[in-house]
Amino acid sequence: MAKVFTITEGVENLGALKSGGQGSVYKARKTGEIITAIKILPTPIASETEEDKHFASFQNEVQKLKKVNEVNNPNVVSIIASGITSSGNLPYIEMEYIEGPDLGELLKTPYDAVFTIKETIKVAEQLSNALAHCHRANIKHGDLKSNNVKFNQRTGNYILLDFGLSVMSDEQRRTSIRYAGAIEFMAPEQSNGETLFETDIYSLGIILFELVAGTVPFPLTNKGEMARNAVMLAHMETLPPDMVTLRRDAMPAAWSNDKREREMQIPPWLLGLVYKCLEKNPAKRFKNGYELQEFIQMAEVSEEPKKVAAIPVVETAMFHVDESVWRKEVQKLQAQVSEQEELLNQLRYQVVVKDKALYQAKFHKTKGASRFLFLFVMMMAMGLAGYTAYITFYNPDSNVQNTSPVLPVESNAKFIADTPVVATPAPVKIPDEKIIKKINTIAIKEKREPKRKIEFEEESITSNRNNITREYEIINTAYFHSAPDTSSRTNFYLTAGQTELTTTDEKNNFIYVLFKSGDGKTTSGWLLKKDILLAGKE
């Protein structure tokens, strides 16, 4: 088999391992039996002098890269050598060869579609260690993705590979990323060719999301320019999807029910870590690898196992790290939310009180109008009844034979008063009778309806004042909503299990509750009734 080209003297080219926009990686054998991996960068060097800006940039970055290996790290690939190829004048970096699959391969058949939580935490620990090591040496990887992390079958460690992008010039890096980079793993700022320490943090967040959910947050549907732009735009503007729901759907069919349930018990700190890494604004992420590594170490020490089957973007129990700056930030955020909820409750109460006053004003006005109308109708009825009696009994020109008995004057008065408005024996028609009945009906209806409305509002006010504390069973995961509407879901939630909730209101299949945690913090909001069950009820 013909060799593609000669890499350098003393190195045998054993064929390409992979290729991409940042260059190609070849398997090589040095003199003897030492196997290495060589990354060849795509931009040729015109002359190996300081006058060639590409060569000067390459040399400067290689010198920084060598600092990574001044102290060995079990999670960073060793850089052996660097130089210019004998043919093609292409810069290359020679690294140790790691035998084993990369993370991308470990998510495909015959392996499971998702990692176990234990193995995901192991990856998080080891890659944060790798980034901490690189960032201390002022090296930004810039191309962190699942197939740049290998599982070393000999040591059992996960190894960060491929520092090709880190040794490119800013111009080369910008061009390479825009047209050939792994767009699914790129931070928003990389669309402008900017690479920061926080950029590596974002890409690590994508990797961990993929291990938990079985897919990246924003998959690339095809290799076209429009699809790449859509993914890049999603990184810049769209919140990451529901990671835990994706995990539940991606659970391998071969896993037992017990294992499925166990693997849904994701530590809140891990979920919080991933979503913090995926913040759009770099300033809101972990600043660098060693800050991330410190957080993981402290979280593992202080976090107790909890059942979590929910998807917060930032959770209530996200940071259980004592004396950690992240927990203080979350506590401050929770206090602000509590204050806003209290203000919202006060506004709701004021609205109810004002509505009650409005209904009362309307009721009194209607009541007065109805009383006047009633007296007017009664006077008309009595007048018509009297007129009818006169025509019937006293009009000498009447052709109607009077068969009624003649009553004394006193009885006549009583007869007239007791005569029904709508049932008179007189032949005279009453043209306004139906209208009068309709007006009476409307008046009575208007008189009654506001009263029912007032009673309802009074009950609502009473229910807001009389808080009831009961023990509820959280069926799976209950998210807090800022309003009784599914579109208002917040980042706070309660996990499966029994807990005491103080209920204050119900609306639209939602129930408004106050939850007080063990450390005295109070969280309030609307919960969907379908997510909770009164303890003891089936």
C-alpha positions in Angstrom: 0.0 0.0 0.0 1.4 3.4 -1.0 1.9 5.9 1.7 -0.1 9.2 1.5 3.0 11.2 2.0 6.1 11.2 4.2 5.4 12.9 7.5 9.0 13.3 8.7 12.2 11.3 8.9 12.1 8.4 11.3 8.2 8.2 11.3 6.4 5.7 9.3 2.9 6.7 8.1 0.4 3.9 9.0 -2.6 5.6 7.5 -5.2 8.2 8.4 -7.3 7.9 11.6 -9.7 10.8 10.9 -9.8 14.1 9.1 -11.6 17.4 9.6 -11.6 21.1 9.2 -8.8 21.5 11.7 -6.6 18.9 9.9 -6.0 15.2 9.7 -4.8 12.6 12.3 -2.5 9.8 11.2 -1.4 6.7 13.0 2.3 6.5 12.8 5.2 4.3 14.0 8.5 5.8 15.1 11.7 3.9 14.7 11.0 0.6 16.5 7.6 -0.3 17.9 6.4 3.0 19.4 3.0 3.9 18.0 2.0 7.6 17.9 -0.8 9.9 16.6 0.2 12.8 14.4 -2.1 15.8 13.8 -1.3 17.5 10.5 -2.7 21.1 10.2 -4.2 22.2 6.9 -2.3 25.5 6.4 1.1 25.0 4.7 4.2 26.9 5.9 5.9 28.8 3.1 9.2 29.1 5.0 10.4 28.1 8.4 11.4 31.6 9.4 10.0 34.2 11.6 9.0 36.2 8.5 6.2 33.6 7.8 3.4 34.6 10.2 1.9 31.1 10.1 5.2 29.5 11.1 5.8 32.1 13.8 2.3 31.6 15.2 2.7 27.8 15.1 6.0 28.0 16.9 4.6 30.3 19.6 1.6 28.1 20.3 3.6 24.9 20.3 5.8 26.4 23.0 2.8 27.1 25.1 1.4 23.6 24.4 4.6 22.0 25.6 4.0 23.6 29.0 1.0 21.2 29.3 3.4 18.3 29.5 5.9 19.8 31.9 3.8 18.0 34.5 2.1 14.8 33.4 -1.6 14.6 33.7 -3.5 11.3 33.5 -6.4 12.9 31.5 -4.3 14.9 28.9 -2.6 13.3 25.9 1.2 13.6 25.9 2.7 15.9 23.2 5.8 14.1 21.9 7.1 16.4 19.1 6.1 19.0 16.5 7.5 20.1 13.2 6.9 20.5 9.5 6.2 17.6 7.2 8.8 16.6 4.6 6.2 16.8 1.8 3.7 19.5 1.7 5.3 21.7 4.3 2.4 21.2 6.7 2.8 21.8 10.4 2.2 18.8 12.6 1.9 17.8 16.3 2.9 14.3 17.3 1.1 12.8 20.3 0.9 9.5 22.2 -1.5 7.1 20.6 -4.4 6.1 22.9 -5.9 2.6 22.2 -9.6 2.6 22.8 -13.0 4.1 21.6 -13.9 7.8 21.8 -17.0 9.1 23.6 -18.9 9.4 20.3 -18.3 5.7 19.6 -19.3 4.7 23.2 -22.8 6.2 22.6 -23.4 4.0 19.5 -24.2 0.3 19.0 -23.1 -2.1 20.5 -22.8 0.3 23.5 -25.8 1.9 25.3 -27.3 5.1 24.0 -26.7 6.9 27.3 -24.0 6.7 30.0 -24.8 5.6 33.5 -24.9 8.5 36.0 -21.8 7.0 37.8 -19.8 7.0 34.5 -21.0 10.4 33.5 -19.7 11.8 36.8 -16.4 10.1 36.2 -16.2 11.8 32.8 -17.0 15.1 34.4 -14.3 14.7 37.0 -11.6 13.7 34.6 -12.4 16.2 31.8 -12.6 19.0 34.4 -9.2 17.8 35.6 -7.9 17.9 32.0 -9.2 21.4 31.4 -7.9 22.7 34.7 -4.4 21.4 33.8 -4.6 23.1 30.3 -6.0 26.4 31.5 -3.3 26.7 34.2 -0.8 26.5 31.4 -2.9 29.2 29.5 -3.9 26.7 26.8 -7.4 26.9 25.4 -8.4 23.7 23.6 -11.0 25.3 21.4 -12.2 22.1 19.8 -13.6 20.0 22.7 -16.1 17.4 21.4 -17.0 13.8 22.1 -14.7 12.3 19.5 -11.8 14.3 20.9 -12.1 12.4 24.2 -10.9 8.8 24.2 -11.3 6.0 26.7 -7.9 4.5 27.4 -8.5 0.8 27.6 -5.2 0.3 29.3 -5.6 2.7 32.2 -9.4 3.1 32.3 -9.1 6.9 32.1 -10.7 9.4 29.8 -8.1 11.3 27.8 -8.4 14.8 26.2 -6.9 14.7 22.7 -6.3 16.8 19.6 -4.8 20.2 20.4 -4.7 21.1 16.7 -7.0 24.1 17.0 -5.1 25.5 20.0 -1.9 25.9 17.9 -3.6 27.7 15.0 -3.5 31.5 14.6 -6.7 33.5 15.4 -7.4 33.9 11.7 -6.9 30.2 11.0 -9.0 29.3 14.0 -11.9 31.6 12.9 -12.0 30.2 9.4 -11.7 26.6 10.4 -14.5 26.8 13.0 -16.9 28.7 10.7 -16.6 26.3 7.8 -15.6 22.9 9.2 -15.8 22.8 13.0 -18.1 20.5 14.9 -20.9 23.0 15.1 -22.9 21.0 17.7 -20.2 21.5 20.3 -19.4 25.2 19.6 -20.0 28.0 22.1 -22.0 31.1 20.9 -18.9 33.3 20.9 -17.1 31.0 18.5 -19.4 32.2 15.7 -17.3 35.4 15.9 -14.1 33.5 16.0 -13.6 34.1 19.7 -12.1 31.4 21.9 -12.1 31.8 25.7 -11.5 29.5 28.7 -15.3 29.6 29.1 -15.6 28.3 25.5 -14.0 25.0 26.6 -16.5 25.0 29.6 -19.5 25.3 27.2 -18.2 22.5 25.0 -17.7 20.2 28.0 -21.3 21.0 29.0 -22.5 19.8 25.6 -20.5 16.5 26.1 -22.0 15.9 29.5 -25.5 16.7 28.1 -24.9 14.2 25.4 -23.8 11.5 27.8 -26.9 12.0 30.0 -29.5 12.6 27.3 -28.1 10.4 24.4 -28.0 13.4 22.1 -26.5 16.9 21.9 -28.9 19.8 22.7 -29.0 21.1 19.1 -28.3 18.2 16.6 -27.1 18.9 13.1 -29.7 17.5 10.6 -27.4 17.6 7.6 -24.1 19.1 6.5 -25.6 22.0 4.5 -24.8 25.6 5.3 -28.4 26.3 6.3 -28.4 23.5 8.8 -25.1 24.7 10.3 -26.4 28.2 10.6 -29.6 26.9 12.3 -27.5 25.1 14.9 -25.2 28.0 15.5 -28.3 30.3 16.0 -29.8 27.8 18.5 -26.5 27.9 20.5 -26.9 31.7 20.6 -30.6 32.1 21.3 -32.4 28.9 22.3 -32.4 27.4 25.8 -31.2 23.7 26.0 -34.0 21.2 25.8 -35.4 19.0 28.6 -32.3 16.8 29.4 -34.0 14.3 31.7 -37.0 13.7 29.5 -34.6 13.0 26.7 -32.7 10.6 29.0 -35.9 8.8 29.9 -36.8 8.3 26.2 -33.3 7.1 25.4 -33.1 4.5 28.1 -31.9 1.2 26.6 -34.6 -1.4 26.3 -32.2 -4.0 27.8 -32.1 -2.2 31.2 -34.3 -3.6 33.9 -37.0 -1.5 35.5 -34.9 -1.2 38.7 -31.9 0.0 36.7 -34.1 2.5 34.8 -35.4 3.9 38.1 -32.0 4.1 39.6 -30.5 5.8 36.5 -33.2 8.5 36.7 -31.9 9.5 40.2 -29.7 12.3 38.8 -27.9 14.4 41.4 -29.3 17.9 41.2 -25.8 19.4 41.3 -24.9 17.5 38.1 -27.9 18.9 36.3 -27.2 22.3 37.6 -23.5 22.0 36.5 -24.5 21.1 32.9 -26.9 23.9 32.5 -24.5 26.4 34.0 -21.9 25.3 31.5 -24.4 25.9 28.8 -25.1 29.5 29.7 -25.2 31.7 26.5 -23.3 34.5 28.3 -19.7 33.3 29.0 -19.6 35.4 32.2 -22.4 33.2 33.7 -20.4 30.0 33.1 -17.6 28.5 35.2 -14.6 30.8 34.5 -12.2 28.0 33.7 -11.4 24.3 34.2 -10.1 24.6 37.7 -13.1 26.5 39.0 -15.3 23.8 37.5 -13.1 21.0 39.0 -13.3 22.6 42.4 -17.1 22.8 42.2 -17.4 19.1 41.3 -15.1 18.0 44.2 -17.1 20.1 46.7 -20.4 18.9 45.3 -19.5 15.2 45.6 -18.4 15.7 49.2 -21.6 17.4 50.3 -24.3 16.0 48.0 -26.5 13.3 49.5 -28.3 10.8 47.1 -31.7 12.2 46.1 -34.4 11.1 43.7 -34.6 13.5 40.8 -36.8 12.9 37.8 -37.2 16.5 36.6 -35.6 19.0 34.3 -34.7 22.3 35.8 -32.8 24.8 33.9 -31.5 25.9 37.3 -32.9 24.0 40.2 -34.0 24.9 43.7 -31.6 22.2 45.1 -29.0 22.8 42.5 -26.2 23.7 44.7 -25.9 21.9 48.0 -22.2 22.9 48.4 -21.4 24.3 51.8 -19.4 27.5 51.8 -19.6 27.6 48.0 -20.0 30.8 46.1 -22.6 29.1 43.8 -24.8 28.2 46.7 -24.7 31.8 47.9 -25.7 33.0 44.5 -28.6 30.6 44.4 -29.8 31.6 47.9 -29.7 35.2 46.9 -31.8 34.4 43.8 -34.3 32.4 45.8 -34.7 35.3 48.2 -35.5 37.6 45.3 -38.0 35.2 43.9 -39.7 34.8 47.3 -40.0 38.6 47.6 -41.5 38.8 44.1 -44.0 36.0 44.9 -45.0 37.7 48.1 -45.6 41.0 46.2 -47.6 39.0 43.6 -49.8 37.5 46.3 -50.5 41.0 47.8 -51.4 42.2 44.3 -53.8 39.3 43.8 -55.5 40.0 47.2 -55.9 43.7 46.3 -57.5 42.7 43.0 -60.0 40.5 44.7 -60.9 43.2 47.2 -61.4 45.8 44.5 -63.5 43.3 42.5 -65.7 42.8 45.6 -66.2 46.5 46.0 -67.0 46.8 42.3 -69.6 44.0 42.5 -71.1 45.6 45.7 -71.5 48.9 44.0 -73.1 47.3 41.0 -75.4 45.3 43.3 -76.6 48.4 45.2 -77.2 50.3 42.0 -79.2 47.4 40.5 -81.1 46.9 43.7 -82.3 50.5 43.7 -83.3 50.4 40.1 -85.1 47.1 40.6 -87.1 48.4 43.6 -88.3 51.4 41.6 -89.2 49.2 38.6 -91.1 46.9 40.9 -93.2 49.7 42.4 -93.9 51.1 39.0 -95.1 47.7 37.7 -97.2 47.2 40.8 -98.9 50.5 40.4 -99.6 49.8 36.7 -101.0 46.4 37.5 -103.3 47.8 40.2 -104.4 50.5 37.9 -105.1 48.1 35.1 -106.9 45.8 37.5 -109.1 48.6 38.7 -109.9 49.7 35.2 -110.8 46.1 34.3 -113.1 45.8 37.3 -114.8 49.1 36.4 -115.4 48.0 32.8 -116.7 44.6 33.9 -119.0 45.6 36.8 -120.0 49.2 36.4 -119.9 50.2 32.7 -123.6 50.3 31.6 -122.6 50.1 27.9 -120.8 46.8 28.3 -122.2 43.9 26.3 -120.7 41.4 28.5 -123.2 39.8 30.9 -122.1 40.1 34.5 -122.6 36.8 36.2 -120.4 37.6 39.1 -122.1 38.2 42.5 -122.5 41.7 43.7 -120.2 42.3 46.6 -120.3 44.9 49.3 -118.0 47.9 48.9 -115.5 46.5 51.4 -115.3 43.2 49.5 -114.8 45.1 46.2 -111.7 46.6 47.5 -110.3 43.3 48.6 -111.3 41.7 45.3 -109.4 44.4 43.3 -106.3 44.0 45.5 -106.2 40.2 45.2 -106.8 40.1 41.4 -103.8 38.6 39.6 -102.1 40.9 37.1 -102.1 38.3 34.3 -105.4 36.5 35.0 -108.3 39.0 34.7 -111.7 37.9 33.4 -112.1 41.2 31.6 -112.2 41.2 27.8 -109.8 44.1 27.7 -106.2 43.1 26.5 -103.1 44.3 28.4 -100.6 45.1 25.6 -97.6 45.5 27.9 -98.1 42.3 30.0 -95.2 40.3 28.4 -92.8 43.2 28.5 -93.6 43.8 32.2 -93.0 40.1 33.0 -89.7 40.1 31.1 -88.6 43.3 33.0 -89.5 41.7 36.3 -87.4 38.5 35.4 -84.4 40.6 34.4 -84.6 42.7 37.5 -84.8 39.6 39.7 -81.8 38.0 37.9 -79.7 41.2 38.2 -80.6 41.4 41.8 -79.4 37.8 42.5 -76.4 37.4 40.4 -74.1 40.0 42.0 -74.9 38.4 45.4 -73.6 35.1 44.2 -70.6 36.8 42.8 -69.8 38.5 46.1 -70.1 35.3 48.0 -67.7 33.6 45.6 -65.1 36.4 45.9 -65.5 36.4 49.7 -64.8 32.6 49.7 -61.8 33.3 47.5 -60.5 35.9 49.9 -61.1 33.6 52.9 -59.2 30.8 51.1 -56.2 33.1 50.6 -56.2 34.1 54.2 -56.6 30.6 55.7 -53.5 28.6 54.7 -53.9 24.9 55.0 -50.9 22.6 55.5 -51.2 19.0 54.4 -48.8 16.2 53.5 -48.7 15.5 49.8 -47.1 12.8 47.7 -45.1 14.3 44.8 -45.9 11.7 42.1 -42.9 12.3 39.9 -41.6 15.9 39.7 -43.7 19.0 40.4 -42.5 22.2 38.8 -43.3 25.6 40.3 -45.1 28.0 37.9 -45.3 31.8 38.3 -48.9 31.7 37.2 -51.6 29.1 36.8 -50.6 28.4 33.2 -48.3 25.7 31.7 -46.3 28.3 29.8 -45.1 30.0 33.0 -43.0 27.1 34.3 -40.0 28.2 36.4 -36.7 26.5 37.2 -37.8 25.4 40.6 -39.3 22.0 41.3 -40.1 19.4 44.0 -38.9 15.8 43.6 -40.8 12.5 44.1 -41.7 11.6 47.7 -43.8 12.9 50.6 -43.6 16.5 51.7 -45.7 19.0 53.6 -47.1 21.9 51.5 -49.2 24.9 52.6 -52.0 25.4 50.0 -53.5 28.9 49.6 -55.4 28.9 46.3 -56.6 26.7 43.3 -57.1 27.7 39.7 -57.0 26.2 36.2 -55.9 22.7 37.5 -53.2 24.4 39.5 -52.8 24.7 43.2 -50.8 27.6 44.8 -48.5 26.2 47.6 -45.8 27.3 50.0 -42.9 24.8 50.5 -40.5 25.2 53.4 -37.3 23.2 53.0 -35.3 21.6 55.9 -32.9 24.6 56.0 -35.7 27.1 56.5 -36.0 28.4 52.9 -39.4 29.0 51.5 -40.4 28.5 47.9 -43.9 29.4 46.6 -45.7 29.1 43.3 -48.4 27.2 41.4 -48.1 23.4 41.0 -50.0 21.3 38.5 -52.6 19.2 40.5 -51.7 16.1 38.3 -48.1 16.2 39.7 -49.2 15.9 43.4 -51.4 13.7 45.4 -52.8 14.2 48.9 -51.0 11.6 51.1 -53.2 8.6 51.8 -55.3 8.9 48.6 -54.9 6.6 45.6 
